[in-house]
Amino acid sequence: MAKRDYYEVLGLQKGATADEIKKAYRKLAIKWHPDKWQQASEAEQKTAEQNFKEVNEAYAVLSDEQKRARYDQFGHAGMNGGFGGGGSTGGFDFNGMDFDPFDIFNAFFGGPKGRRGGTTYTYTTSGNPFSGFEGFGFGNGNEGFNPFQQSVKGQDINITLRVSLDDVMNGIDKKVKIKHSVADSTGTVRQVEDIIPIHLPKGVMEGQKFMAKGKGNSAPGGKGVPGDLIVNIEEIPHPELLRDQQDLVYNCLISFPTAALGGPVEIPTLNGRVRINVPAGTQPGKILRLKGKGLPSKDTGNIGDLIVNILVFVPEKLSSDEKKAVEKLAKGTNCIPTEENRKSMFSRIKYFFTKQE
């Protein structure tokens, strides 16, 4: 089979910069490193072997200015069969090569020279890919953590944890049961069940992720660091209240007489129901605000408000007496809307949709 173009192997265009070549190599070399495939099937190991060889071969040429210039001009023919020879690397056999791909790999990542022979390599990388995660009970998930500090990182476990608005209001401690792989001192991997305690602070939001470092699956053969447990937060819809960041919204449906004459109505909160008085002449779309009846902020601890959006019920059917009463009411001058009424109503509706005053 004809060799693939080296740029294609690394997923690059011919004019790629040196930094782009390094970045592409880093990603693919880690992905196809044999240590990550020790527990895979024989076919998958073979695929990883070929891909790892191919990636290192491409990098060996494209990272060298002279070799790259020759390759750009003459293609594979310009390499003069420079990848002949043979060798064995632990459980993986890279035949047809006069270099050890692990030498390239370890030279790039700062690990020891030579073939694996059971050695655990140390890689380094800049930045923190988990800066967006929260932690619970195992540190914050960021401190001192580098996912390339070992040759292989075990597979992460992702779970979804559903929380109610009451949980968001008060914070909660939960325990989740997970099945994951662990390795003993001999490298034997087995499946176990664990109960993991999780503390969620007040004010968590849907879409947030929390991480328990090292509570995922073991690295293949135990040679590396375990993966992490990633907890994805999903909110359980409240039957009456809607959430808007730290505020809660309640759509309060009142009768026309209550809107016109005023009167008491009951409003649900997360701490029980409260009674408020609706002013006489309340219009549909009017916003009432109950201070401090919302949710706490996870970051500041400030409490949001409960926003009551007034809706006025218009009956679809009327009895004969009701119809006569409404007809009599309609003859009054106060029941005819004015342009000022229209503008006021529009302002309230605009506020409700834009949340701006």
N, C-alpha and C positions, 0 to 999 in steps of 0.2 A: 504494500500500500504506500502511495506517495506521501511524503511528509507534508504536514500542514504548514502553511505560512506562519512564521514565528509571531508576526503581529496579530494574526488571527487567533493563535493559541492564547495570547495574553488579552485578547479582546480590545486591541488598539488599532489605530490608523497608522500608516507608514510614517507620518511626520510627528509621532508622539514624542513628548519631551522626556528627559531622563527621570524627572519626578513622576510622570505618569507611568513610566515603565516600572519604577520601583513600587508604586502604589498597587498596580495591577498584579505584580509578582507577589507582593506581600499577601494579598487577599487569596490568590489561587494556591500559593504554596502551603498556606495554613489549611485551606480547605481540603487539599488532596494529600496532606502529610500522612504517611502510612500508619502512624500511631493512632490516628482517628478511625482507622478501618480494621483494627485487629479483631473486633467482634462481628464484623460484617461477613457476608457470604463470600465464597471463593470467587464468584464472578465479580462481586463488588470490589474485592481486594485487587483483582486483576485490573479493573477499570481505574482504580485509584493509583495503582502502580504505573500504568501507562500515562495517566494524566500528570502525575507528579514528575515523571521523567520528562515529559514533553514541556511542562512549564519551566523546569530548571534548565533544560536545553535551550529553550527560547531566551530565557533571561541571561544565560551565559554568553550568548551572542549579542543580544541587543543592549546589554549593559556595558559592553566593551566597544569603545568608539571605533577602533580599527576593524574589529570583526563586523560591527554593524555596517560600516561603510562598505566593506567587501560584500556583505550579504545584500545590502540595498542595491548593489550594482550587478551582482551575479546570481543572487538567490542561493539556494542550497548547494549548487555546484561550486560556488565560491568558497565553501567551507572545507573543500578537499577531503571530505570523509572524516573530518576532525572529531567525530563522535564514535569512533570504532573502539573495540576492546570489550572488556566484560568485567563483571564483579558481582558481589552479593552483598546485600544490605539487610542483615537480620532476616526477618521473614519475607522480605521483598527482594526480588532478583532483578536488577537493572542491567540486562545484557545489551551489548552493542554500544557501550559508552566508554570513553576513555577518561571520564571524570566521575567523581562520586557526587550525586545530586545533593547529598547531605552536607558535603563541604560547602557548596554554594549556599544552601539553606542556612547553615550555621554561621557562615561568614556574614551573610546578610543580617541575620537576627542577633548576632553577637554571641552565639553559643560555641561550644568546643568543636574543634576540627575532628575529622575522621568519621568513620561509620558509626551507626547507632550503638550496636553491641549492648543494648539495654540502658544506655545513658539517657538521663533526663536532661533535655535541653532547656535553656532559659531564653525567652524572647523578650524584647522590650518594645514598647510602643508609646507614643506621646498622646496626651489627652485622656479623657475619661469617658468611654462610650456609655456609661450608665449614670451620667450626671442628672438625668431626668427622672430617675427612680427614687422612690422613698424606701426607707428601711423599717423593720419592726423587729425588735427583740434580738437582732443579730448585728447591731451597728446600723449605720445608715445606708449600707450597701455601696458606699463610695470610698470610704476611708481606707487607704492603703491597698485598694483592690486594682489589680491589673490582669485582664483576662488572658494575657499572653505570658504570664510568669511561669507557666508550665508548658510542656510539649503539647498537651491536649487538654481541652476543657470539656467536661461531660455535658450532656444535653440538658438544657433548661426544661423545666416543667411549668407550663402555663395553666392556670386555673382561673375561673371567674367566681367572684364572691359578690353575692347580691346583698345589698344593704337597704334598709328602710330609712325614711327621713328621721325617724326616732333615733336610729343608729347614728345618723349624721349629726343630729342635735347633741347627743350625749357622748359620742365616742363609744367604742365597743371592743371587748376582747372576745375573740372567737378561736375555735380550734378546728383545723381542717385535717381530714385523713387523706394521705397521699400514698401511692405506690411508686417506689423508685428503686433504682439499682444501687447497690453499695458493693465495694470491694474490700476483701479482708487483706491481711498482711501478705498473703501469698499471691494476691492479684486476682483471686477467684471472685467473680461477680455474681451476685444473687439479688433477687427481688425481695423487698421487704415493704411492710406497711408502717407508716409513721404518723403520729399525731403532732401537728405543728401548731404551736400557739401563735396567734396573730393579734397584734394590737393596732386598731385603727383609731387615729385621733379624731377629735371633733372637726366637723367641717369638710370631710372628704367629699370628693365629687366624682361623678361618673366619668370613666375614662382614665382616671388616675391608676398608676401601677405602683405596687409595693413589692419589694424584693427581700427574700430571705436568702442571704448568701450561703452557698454550699449545701442547700437543701434539695438540689435537683439530682440528676442521675450521675453515677460515678463515671469518671473517665474510663475509656476502654482499658481493661487490664489493670485498672487502678493507677495507671501511670499518668498522673496529672491532677488537676483540681476538679472537684465535682461541679456540676452545673448548679444553677440557682432555681429557686422557686419564685415564679413571677405571678403575683396576684393582681388580676384585673378587676377594677371596681365597676359594678353595675347597680344602678339604683332601681329599687322596686317602686313603681308608680304609687303615689298616695291616692286614695279614693276621692279626696276633695281638694287637695292643695297641689299647686304646681310650683316648681322651683325655678327661680331666676337668680343664679349665683347664690348670694346670701339672703336674698329676699324670697318670701313665699307669696304666692298669688292665689286669692280665692275669688271665684266668680259668684257673686251674691245675687240671686234672683229674688226680686221683691215684687209685690203686687202694685198695681197702679194707685190704689188708695194710699198705700204706705208711702209711695214715692211722692204723692201730692200732699198728704197730711203729715208725713213723718211718723216715726214709731220705732219700737225696739226690734232688732233682729239678732239672731244667734250666729256667731262666727266660729268655725272650728279653728283651733290652734294645736300645736304639738303638745301643749300642756293642758288640754281640755277646752271645752267650749266657753266662749265669753259672750256677753250681751253688749251690744252697742246701740245707740240711737241714730237712726237715719234722719237727717234734717228734713223739714217740710220743703217741698219743691225740688227734691233731689232728681236730677236728670239721669237718663241712661248714659253710661260711660263715665259717671263721676267716680273719682278715685278717693278712697278713704285709706289712711295709712295708720297702722297700729305699730308704734315704735317698739323696737326690741322684741318683737314676736316672730322674728325670722330665724335664720340659722347662723351659727358662729363661723367666722373665717378661720380656716386651718392655719393661716400664716399670722394673722394679727389678733385673733380672738374676738374681734368686734362682732356684734350681733346685728343681723339684718332686720328688716321690717316685714310685717304682714300687710300686703297691699290688697285692699278689698275693691274689686271692680264691680260697680253696681250695674245690674241688668234689670230691666223692667218687663214684667210679664204682661203680655196683651192677650186676653182670652180669645180663642177662636170661635167659641159659641157663647151666646148670651140668651138668658131667658127673656120672656116678654117684658117683665118688670125691669130687668137689668138694662135691656135695650132702651126702654123709655127713659131711664135715669141717665144713660149716657147721651141720648139725644138731647135731653134737657141741658145737660152739662155742656154739650157742644155749642149751644147757642150763646154761652157766656163769652165775653171778650177775652178773658184770661186764658182760654183754651186754644186761641188762635196763635200759632207760632209766628214770631217776627224774624226779620233778618238778623237781628242781634242774637236771638235764640239759636239760629242756624250756625252763626260763627262760633258761638260758645260751645255748641255741641261738637262742631268739627275740631275745635282745639282739644277737647277731651279725647276724642277718638284718635287724633294724631298723637297725643301724649301716650296713649295706651300702646300704640304700635311702635313708637320710637323710643319710649321710656325716657323722654326728655321733658323738662319743664321750662 
